[in-house]
Amino acid sequence: MNELLILGVIIAVVILFFNREWIKNRFFPDQKKNYNYTIDDQFNSDKREREKEIDRLLSKMGKNGVNDLSEKDRKRLDELSKM
């Protein structure tokens, strides 16, 4: 009886191994393939991320002005303001 149980577990593991892509797609679908996720949603998500970064940089320079920002931060703020 133990042998059948072990054999059943081994078969189940092998079946799961060969079907792992189907299982992943079935239970954890890619959001970009989801039909409810549109280009507009992606644009709005990117815009929110840019706005958060701009807010972070502006609050960083809020006390002492532009001198509080590193050269890297100044360049990034300039890039974000052009978008």
C-alpha positions in Angstrom: 0.0 0.0 0.0 2.9 2.4 0.8 4.4 1.7 -2.6 1.1 2.8 -4.3 1.0 6.0 -2.3 4.6 6.8 -3.1 4.0 6.0 -6.8 0.9 8.2 -6.8 2.8 11.1 -5.3 5.6 10.7 -7.9 3.1 10.6 -10.7 1.3 13.7 -9.3 4.6 15.6 -9.1 5.6 14.6 -12.7 2.2 15.7 -14.0 2.4 19.0 -12.1 5.9 19.6 -13.4 5.0 19.2 -17.0 1.8 21.3 -16.6 3.4 24.1 -14.6 3.0 26.7 -17.3 -0.7 26.0 -17.7 -1.1 26.1 -13.9 0.8 29.4 -13.7 -1.3 31.0 -16.4 -4.6 29.6 -15.0 -4.1 30.7 -11.4 -1.7 33.7 -11.9 -2.7 35.3 -15.2 -0.4 38.0 -16.7 -2.2 41.4 -16.1 -1.0 42.7 -19.5 -2.9 39.9 -21.2 -6.0 40.8 -19.3 -8.5 42.4 -21.6 -9.5 44.9 -18.9 -6.0 46.3 -18.8 -5.8 48.8 -21.6 -3.2 51.2 -23.1 -5.0 54.0 -21.2 -4.5 52.1 -17.9 -0.8 51.7 -18.6 -0.5 55.4 -19.5 -2.3 56.5 -16.3 -0.2 54.1 -14.2 3.0 55.5 -15.8 1.8 59.1 -15.2 1.1 58.4 -11.6 4.6 57.0 -11.1 6.1 60.1 -12.8 4.0 62.4 -10.6 5.1 60.5 -7.4 8.8 60.9 -8.4 8.3 64.6 -9.2 6.6 65.1 -5.8 9.5 63.3 -4.1 12.1 65.5 -5.8 10.1 68.7 -5.2 9.7 68.0 -1.5 13.4 67.2 -1.3 14.2 70.6 -2.6 11.4 72.4 -0.8 13.5 73.5 2.2 16.7 74.8 0.7 15.8 75.1 -2.9 17.6 73.6 -5.9 20.9 73.3 -3.9 19.4 70.4 -2.0 19.2 68.2 -5.1 22.2 66.2 -6.4 23.2 66.5 -10.0 21.5 63.2 -10.7 18.2 64.5 -9.1 18.3 67.7 -11.1 18.7 65.8 -14.4 15.9 63.5 -13.5 13.6 66.4 -12.5 14.4 68.1 -15.8 13.6 64.8 -17.8 10.4 64.4 -15.9 9.3 68.0 -16.5 9.7 67.5 -20.3 7.5 64.5 -20.4 
